Amino acid sequence: MTIASSSPPSRLPLGGAEGARTRPKTDRAKAREAGGDGRLAAVFLAPALLGFVVFLLWPTLRGIYLSFTRFNLLTPAEWVGLDNYVRMVNDPIFWDSLTVTVEYVVINIGVQTVAALAIAVLLQRLTQSAVLRGIVLTPYLMSNVVAGIVWLWMLDTQLGIGNEIIAAVGADRIPFLADETWAIPTIALINVWRHVGYTALLLFAGLQAIPNDMYEAAKVDGASEWRMFWRITMPLLRPVLAVVLIMTVIGSFQVFDTVAVTTAGGPANATNVLQYYIYGAAFGRFQFGYASAMSVALLVVLSAITFLQYRLTRAGQSDLG
Amino acid sequence: MRIRTAAALMGALALSLVSGCAQGGSAGAGGNTVTYWLWDANQLPAYQACAKAFEQQNPGLKVKITQMGWADYWTKLTASFIAGTEPDVFTDHIQKFGQFADLNVLEPLDDLGIDDSAYQEGLAANWRGQDGHRYGAPKDWDTVALFYNKKMTKEAGLTAEQLGTLSWNPEDGGTFEKAIARLTVDKNGKRGDEEGFDKNNVKVYGLATGGAGDSDGQTTWSPFAASAGWHYTDKARWGTEYQYGSKTFQSVIDWYFGLAEKGYLAPFTDYTDGANPANAQVASGKAATSFDGAWMISTYYGTKGLDVGTAVTPTGPTGKRATMMNGLADSITKNADNKAGAKKWVQYLASNECQKTVGGYGIVFPATPDGTQAAVAAYEKKGIDVSAFTEPVTDQQDSTTFSFPITDYAADVYALMRPAMQDVYANGAPVSGLTKTNDQINFVLGQ
């Protein structure tokens, strides 16, 4: 995508630059062609650009503007300068919710990535069954809210089937979603359950791109599956894994729906993740200015994390060929 | 991947907004239609009956009623104010009144000629804003009482008379604590007041948990705090300071949530808003009693296999029983499409005629005394004795009622108190910490 939008448009498919060089043209003809291409490109780009401006650029700029105002959505916004940011820095609940969110992301992404990688490798090395691939994906077909409610019922301390089983084997009931120690790991694992299949499928697609002869050559050399995983699979999967990580980390930071339906941020703010806190400030307390300031902070955090990840994992380069 | 979910959600939201707009537009376009929103599905038939009578009396006017669940209701109402697709008339709650007044989205109803004395005491006055204007027409009221599983109380040797004359104090809990201790049974069949009771392995709790009560404690700690002489704010209405920092309040909270440590009150972890509210704990036999509001009468009495009774709240250190008496109202939105029709409809909703009709359904207590009487009779017909709910209103000698706190910044108070109360109940945080929360709240109010 980045290549398409950053390189100059060309009518020739691949290696257009060289092609043009072999057919010398007058400057006017070149200019005419470039102009024609430019117009055509503009026509093709227009819908996407319009969408980008209306749905991404404008809301982002307006959000940034609102973060410097006091705004309740129904009366005009009032400029307050840096007040919202000062309040944010001094707001212990904001920092607490940031910590809770990071805790969630670490558990969610950690478990999910390892599990998805294991599933993907097993899918590739052991079976090519499309049915199995379909089954792995099924939790992802369920809405987050539905999944959250179903798990809420299953894990209820008194009435949930999960705790009935725990009680039946003689162990103490576990307040999965009602205890401050358990709540975040539980929510993180509910989302792992829902998303692991999809993540595995993305990684599986990455694995398909690794030429099979590498494995065959390694086998001839007597390498074990374990060794092949570390020496072939992991290095060659790195760019895909990096992109998947960036996407899932961003998604994970935005956790909201599962929290909203299972714990509503409780008990005692133990699951008050940043998005939920922002939502409460905006739609519960009508403090859209402060909510915007926190959203800008989240944007900065996510941009920094994405940039770092991209750099550290060299996501833009492949070791293949 | 969650990005895609978000995109899908946004798409769905956009679609629903579009369809919502279309609905609003068509309703407004009619000109003779009054749109009306309410959240309680149980009350829908009663108000449909009122609408029918209203339409007969006002040829040409039509009432379009939309009902949606409590949580969706407020989200959608908020969204409708922003999008300009609000209903002409909606059922309003005191908890939200302050915020709507702040946002300036309500139409003054001074010209409807609402007479305060035509309704149960205090109901009409609550709906006057700080500017002195009326923003709600009284609709109904509810109080809180103790629901109990008759089979369990009988087994524990407690009579209806005993349960109806309980008293409590923050030192030893009085006869109320004794009763719920007696009703608590552990895994080995030992009762809470017996030697060798195992508080860590309780089979049936004496009292169901209704959560930490947030900022109002309506069906949890408020009957106790109020019967100890405490009130939320410095003034009955539009107070400027909350009093969660008071010694009285904190001693009540300490004692009340202390009941969970003793094993008599179900722990916080047993409460789930959606999956396991207080009535579900009683229904499943995990708790013997629960405090709940009059709006739950039909639910408790309609539970299969549950023989239920009700008792008034216990008498407190002030020598009186206390319960919140909360009243709903009908409000007209400032940007209502059909304001003239809306005013007629609200006038009718507030009339004795409509309230008697609603009362006849035996679902809720209407605000006019005649409407209340009709409801009591309707409940009686169903074999339900509702005196535990009506007595606090009629018997001023032994009972006192109080209102939901009405102040500015109600949503902020809720957002600050909710986690603070959960911290006390769920994590055993000291009640003295509530003083700091109270200071934060008063700081917000003082802005």
Boltz contact constraints between the chains, C-beta under 6 A:
constraints:
  - contact:
      token1: [A, 73]
      token2: [B, 82]
      max_distance: 6.0
  - contact:
      token1: [A, 74]
      token2: [B, 103]
      max_distance: 6.0
  - contact:
      token1: [A, 144]
      token2: [B, 5]
      max_distance: 6.0
  - contact:
      token1: [A, 152]
      token2: [B, 275]
      max_distance: 6.0
  - contact:
      token1: [A, 153]
      token2: [B, 275]
      max_distance: 6.0
  - contact:
      token1: [A, 156]
      token2: [B, 272]
      max_distance: 6.0
  - contact:
      token1: [A, 156]
      token2: [B, 275]
      max_distance: 6.0
  - contact:
      token1: [A, 156]
      token2: [B, 276]
      max_distance: 6.0
  - contact:
      token1: [A, 157]
      token2: [B, 269]
      max_distance: 6.0
  - contact:
      token1: [A, 157]
      token2: [B, 270]
      max_distance: 6.0
  - contact:
      token1: [A, 158]
      token2: [B, 270]
      max_distance: 6.0
  - contact:
      token1: [A, 158]
      token2: [B, 276]
      max_distance: 6.0
  - contact:
      token1: [A, 158]
      token2: [B, 286]
      max_distance: 6.0
  - contact:
      token1: [A, 159]
      token2: [B, 276]
      max_distance: 6.0
  - contact:
      token1: [A, 175]
      token2: [B, 269]
      max_distance: 6.0
  - contact:
      token1: [A, 178]
      token2: [B, 269]
      max_distance: 6.0
  - contact:
      token1: [A, 179]
      token2: [B, 269]
      max_distance: 6.0
  - contact:
      token1: [A, 195]
      token2: [B, 1]
      max_distance: 6.0
  - contact:
      token1: [A, 198]
      token2: [B, 1]
      max_distance: 6.0
  - contact:
      token1: [A, 251]
      token2: [B, 1]
      max_distance: 6.0
  - contact:
      token1: [A, 251]
      token2: [B, 2]
      max_distance: 6.0
  - contact:
      token1: [A, 251]
      token2: [B, 3]
      max_distance: 6.0
  - contact:
      token1: [A, 254]
      token2: [B, 2]
      max_distance: 6.0
  - contact:
      token1: [A, 266]
      token2: [B, 422]
      max_distance: 6.0
  - contact:
      token1: [A, 267]
      token2: [B, 422]
      max_distance: 6.0
  - contact:
      token1: [A, 267]
      token2: [B, 426]
      max_distance: 6.0
  - contact:
      token1: [A, 268]
      token2: [B, 419]
      max_distance: 6.0
  - contact:
      token1: [A, 268]
      token2: [B, 422]
      max_distance: 6.0
  - contact:
      token1: [A, 268]
      token2: [B, 423]
      max_distance: 6.0
  - contact:
      token1: [A, 268]
      token2: [B, 426]
      max_distance: 6.0
  - contact:
      token1: [A, 268]
      token2: [B, 427]
      max_distance: 6.0
  - contact:
      token1: [A, 269]
      token2: [B, 419]
      max_distance: 6.0
  - contact:
      token1: [A, 284]
      token2: [B, 411]
      max_distance: 6.0
  - contact:
      token1: [A, 285]
      token2: [B, 411]
      max_distance: 6.0
  - contact:
      token1: [A, 285]
      token2: [B, 412]
      max_distance: 6.0
  - contact:
      token1: [A, 285]
      token2: [B, 415]
      max_distance: 6.0
